[in-house]
Amino acid sequence: MVVLAGLCAGLAVWVWCGPSLPAVRLVRLTREASPGFSVPNFLRARRSRAALFRAWRAGTVELCQAIVAELAAGRTPGEALSRGIGSVEGPPEFVEALRPVARVARDGGDVAAALVDAAPAVGGEGLRRLASCWEVGVSVGGGLAPLVERVGGALRDMENHRQEISAQLAGPRATARLLAGLPVLGLLMAAGLGMRPLPFLFTTAPGLGCLGVGVLLNVAGLRWTDRMVRKAEESVR
């Protein structure tokens, strides 16, 4: 009975924390090409990607601050960007992606296009904004330092708002996990009172019906909550 309860709890955890159905289908299609796949590795990779996106956003804010400081010191826009890139600390992927931008800035090329090319689809929103203000400030002739400073401030405010939203969503996530585990607790309590719920659920037609409906409702509730949380997170990206 304890083993079965553990399996039910594991199913709830899988539904909440596991990959989405499209991701599972993709993994099945590519499993032959990736024989070392495992669910823990998949989850660790997903968390690593989320941390990398946050690092990209933080690095972009730092880059904007460095550019403003260099411009205030009297550097030309190209020199300010090149020196700012050299002073930014970040993940290797971030630093490596900015090296071509630094070369373009030193050579006097199209910096805005280089920034857009270096920006990833997720996490590169700040670089694309920086590219837009760079094009306006350099090509049109507007003040570059105030524009970059505004972009950096806006990105910093967005990141603070994103973190605040994530902290607020921790409550609904924890509540959903608690509600998902309540049926298992109910089974344990019923078994402790001598009611024998497992034979009823697995050996009788009404019990199987109740079990099926309960599992479907539990899964549907978890998926619904997860979808609402994801929409709230995507609204600040």
C-alpha angles and dihedrals in degrees: 000000000000090000091052091048089051090051090052091050090049090052090054091050091049092051092050102038102024127099122277122263094259089052091050091051090049091050091051091051093050100037093102090054091046108040092168095065119132133163094245090052090049092052092045090051091051092051090047091053091051090050090048092053090052090049091052091053093047091047091052091053089050090048092053091051091049092050092051091050092050093048090050088054090059101261122148116250093257093048092045092053094044094048091043091054090050092054098046118104118208145121117317091251091056095047093045093050092053096051094082088049090054091051091050090049092051092047094048095244132143101304095177092056091046091053091050091049091050094049116097121221092252119036094016097090091106094053091051090051090048089051091053095050090043091056091049095044098045104029100037095034102242123147106282099195096059091046094051091045090053091049091050092049092048092049091049091051091048092051091049089049091048091053091047091052091049091051091050091049092055089080096056091045092053091046091052091051091049093050091048090056097047095085090056090050090049091053091050092049092048091049090049090055091053097250095130097220096171097062088049093050097045105031105040131064095232089047093051090049092051091047093051094047091046094051092047092050091047092050092045092051093050093047091047093050091045091051092052091048092049092050090052090051093047091052090071097045 
